[in-house]
Structure formats: structure tokens, C-alpha cells
Amino acid sequence: MELIATVRFKRAMDRALAAVAYTERMKALVDHLIRSGLQARHPLLEPRSTICRATLLVLTANRGLCGGYNSSVLRLAYAHLEQLRQTAADVRLEVSGKRGIAAFRFRKLPLHERFTHFEDKPTFAEVDVLATRYLNEYLSGQIDRLDIVYTKFESASRQYAAVETLLPIEPLEGHLEPNNHRAVEYEFLPSAQSILEEVLPASFKVRLFKCFLDAAVSEQIARRVAMKSATENAEKMIVMLSMAYNRARQGQITSELLEILSGAEAMSK
């Protein structure tokens, strides 16, 4: 299982790293457009004055044997769900992964949507269906905010549970170059509004897809570490049991030899 997790981790990490450059560039482009002073407006950039309806999406695994991967996400999800309920009158809870679904059912928390088809290789087409629904719901006023709880992947040695607000789209200071915090001048063709209408939905879909990729690679890393620890513990247990078996066998042989020697000595007398 450790070897299988290692192979899956390598494939998942390659897919996640391949999407990093495009995702980061899309984030920077949106930030530059927001800071360029354009007069065009878009609903995805405008936060609602009051949050009445919010959606929380939680990404967990379909299987266990991955250490604290699921528990860390669920702990953060429980806490963030309580915060949302204090600010929003209606909070929809959507969960991906059988482990998360079972955990929320155990706590008797109602689930509005359940997803179990996102495995260790989520495709953009699968995520695009979900992202399109969120966009339509936000633009039509059915939801006022979309938050996601998942495991963020930074490197093979660092992954952690995180919460991000995907809707409305907000400027991300950390993804801008140090010298580009000032307004950037652009010439828009055919118009700034048409560019925003194309770039903003694409940026949201890419960010959501990146969250699924991060969750997938983090799950495989956690499973590889857990299986490596289980392998090492099993090897130690085998050594200890072998020593105990050899001691018992040696004691039994010694006892039989003593009985034979005692019987031979008795017969010689």
C-alpha cells in the first residue's frame, strides 16, 4: 500500500504542479485588472452588503488509512461552519468524500450535496460542472458567498488544512510582484467589460480545480506517510515476535533436553 500510494502521489503531484503556473498567472491577471483603474464592473467582484445565504464546500477522502488528513480538514470545517452560521441566516453544506459525509452524518448535520466521484485524479470537466453551478447560483443571487475547506499543498513536506473564500473574487496581495502594487495601465480590446466577463469565470474555475488537485495530492502524501509508518511498525513487531518465538522455542528445546538427560541418568542407575 505504501508503494501504491507513492505512485499515486507522484502522478497527483505532477498534475498539481502543472496547474500552479497557470493558476498563479490567472490570479495575478485578475489582480492587475482590478488595480488598473478600469470602469467596468462585474458581479463576481462585488461583495454582498449582507450575507444571507452561504455555501461551504468541504473536500475529504473517499478512503481512510491516510493518517490525520481527514480529521484535520473536518476539525477546521466544524469550526468554520459555526462561524458562517453566526453571520449567515442560511448555510448550505456540501461535502466531497465518503469520510467527510460519514463524519457529518454522525454529528447529525444536514448535507445539501454529496460528492463521491472525485477520486485521486479529478478532471477539469468534472470540476467545471460544479464550478458552473456555483457561478450561476452566485450571479442569480441564490448564494452570497462560497467558502471551501481543503488541504492546501505547498510542497512534498508541507500540507495543511485551509479555508478560502472563492466567491466573491477578491484581490490577492500575495500573488502580485512587489513592484506591481501600483495601478497597471492596460489597453482593452474589444472592451474591458468583455474581458472581465471572460477572465473572471475562468479564474474562479481554475482556482476551484486547483483546490481539488491540492486535496488529491495531499491525500496521497498523507497515505504514503501513514503506510510508511505502518510498515516500520510492522517490521519492529516482526522482530519482537521473532525474538519472543525464538526464546520460547529455545526454552522448550532446553526443557526437552533436560527431560531426556534426566531419563537417561535414571536408566543408567
N, C-alpha and C positions, 0 to 999 in steps of 0.2 A: 504493500500500500504506500510505503514511503517512496518507492521508485515510480509508481504511477502518479503520485502527487507531484513529484519532481518534474516529470514530463509535462503534465498539465500546467504546472506553474510556468515552465519555460514558454509554452505556447501562449498562455494568457498574458505573460509579461511582455512578450513581443508585440501582441496586439495592443496592449495598453500604451507601451512606449511609442508605437507607430502613430497613435492618435494624439499624443501630447503636443507635438509641434503645431498641428492644425488647430487643436483646441485652444492653445495659448495664443496663437495668432488671431483667432476669431475673437477671443476676449479682448485682446489689445485693440483690434479694429473697432469693436463696439465702443470701447472707452474713448478712443480717439474721435469717433464720430460724435459722441456725447459732448466732448470738450471742444469741438470745432466751432461752436457758436452757431450751428445751423438752426433755422427757424422751424424746421419740420418737427412734428410731434408724432409720437406713436404710443398706443395704449400700453404696450408691454414695458415702457419706460416710466409710466406714471403710477406711483403707488396710490392705493386707495386711501381715502381720508379715514375711513372706518373699516376695520376688518370684521366682517360678519360671517363669512364662510371661508374656511381654510382647509387645505388638504395636506396630510402628512403621509409621505411615501417612505416605507422602511424596507431596506434591502438586506435580507438574510440568506442563509444557505438552505438548500433542499436536504442536505445530509449533515450528519454530525461528524464526530471524530476529527474536529478541527480546533481543538483547544478552546480558548476563550473568545473565538471570533464572533459567534452568535450572541453570547452573553454580554459582551461589551457594547454591541450595537443596540441590543434590547434595553440595557440599562439607560443608555442615552435617549432612546426612543420614549421610554416611560416618562422620563423627566421632561422632555421637550413637549410631549403630549399634554402634560399638566399645564405647562406654560401657555400653550396655544389655547387651551380651554379657558384660561383666565382672560384672554384678550379677544377671542372669537366666540360668537354665540353658537356656531355650528362648525364642528371639526370632523372632517371625513378621514378615516384611517384606511390606508391601502398598504398591503404587505406583500412582498415578493419573497418566496422561500417557505418551504414546509415547516422549518424550525420556528420561524417567526410567527406563522399562522397558528401553530400549536401553542406557542407561548401566550399569545394574546387571547386565544380561546380559553386557556387555563385561567387567566385573570378575568374572564368573562367580559372582555372589552369587544364591542361590536366592530366587525370588519365590513367595510363597504365594498372593497375589491380584494381579490386574492389572485396571486400570480405564481404559478409553479413551473412555467415553461422556460424561464430564464436559467439556463444551466451555466457551466463554466465557459461557454463560448457564445455570449449574447451577440446577436447580429443587429446591425443598424436598422434593418427592416422591421424587426420585432419591436425595437425601442421607438421607432418612428411612429408606429401606430399609437403607442401610449402617449408620446410627446404631442402628436396632433390633437388628441383628445384634450389634453391639458390646455393647449393653446386655445382651442375652441371654447372650452369652459371659461377660461380667463377673459377672453375677448367678449364673450356673451354675458359676463357678469355672474356666472354660476359659482365661481370661486374668486376670492380676493387675494389669495396667497397660496403658494406652493412651496413646501419645505420637504427636504429629503434627508434621511438619516442613513448613512452608509459607512463603509470602511474606506478611508482615503489612502491611496497608495502613493508614497513618495519615493521609496527605494526598496530594495530587497530586504533591508534591515529595519525599515520604519513604515508601519501602517497603523492607523489609529481611527477610531470611530469619530465621525464628524457630522455636523448639521450644516446644511446650506439652504439658503432661500433662492430658488430658481426663478420664481415669478413673484413680483415684478423683477425685471432685469435691472441690476444696479451696477454702477461703475465699480471696478475692481482695482484699487490703488496698487496693489502688489504686482499686477501684471503689466504695469507701464514702465518704460525705461525711465531712469532718473531724470534725464534731460527733457522728457516729453510731458511733464505735468502741466505745461502751459497749453493754451489752446492751439490746435493744429489747423492750418488753413488747407481746405480741400476745394477742388472744383468738381461739382457733381454733375454727371451726365447719365441719364437724361434729367434726373432731379434728385434732390436729397431725400424726398419722401419715398420715391420708388426704391431707392437703395435701402433705406431703413426697413421698408416692408419686406425686402428680400433677405437682408442680413440678420435682422433680429430673430425671426423664427428659426433660421438655420443655426444661429448661435445657441439658442435655447436647446435645440435638438442635439447639437454636438455636446453640450455640457451634460445633458441627461445621459447620453450614450457613454460619455467618459465616466460618469458615476457608476454605471453598470460594469464597465471594464475594470475600474478600480476595485469594485467589490469582488469581481471574479478572481482577479489575480491575488488579492489579499486573502481570499478563502483558500486558495491553493497553497499559498505560503504558510498559512496557519496550519493547514492539514499536513504539510510536509514536516513542519517543526514538531507537531504533535506525534506523528508517526515515527519520526526520528527518536524522540524521547521514549516512545513506547518500545521501539526496537532496542534501545540501550537498556531500558529497564528489564526487558525480557532476557537479554543476554546476561545481565547481572543475576537475574533469578535462576537462569540455567546453570550458571557457575555455582551458586549457592546450593541448589538442589543436587547438582552432581557431587559436590563435596559431602553433603549430608548422606547421599546414597552410598558413596564410597566408604564413609565412616561406618554406616550400618552394615554394609557388606563385609568390611574388614572385621567388624566385631562379631558377625555371625560366623565367619571362617575361623576366627580365633577360638570362639566357643566350641565349634565342632572339633577343631584340632585338640583342644583340651579334653573333650569327652573321649576322643579316640586314644589319646595318650593315657588317660586315666583307666580306660578299659584294658589297654594293653598291659599296663602296670599291674592291674588286678589279676589278670590272667597269668602273668609271669610268676606271681606269688603262689 
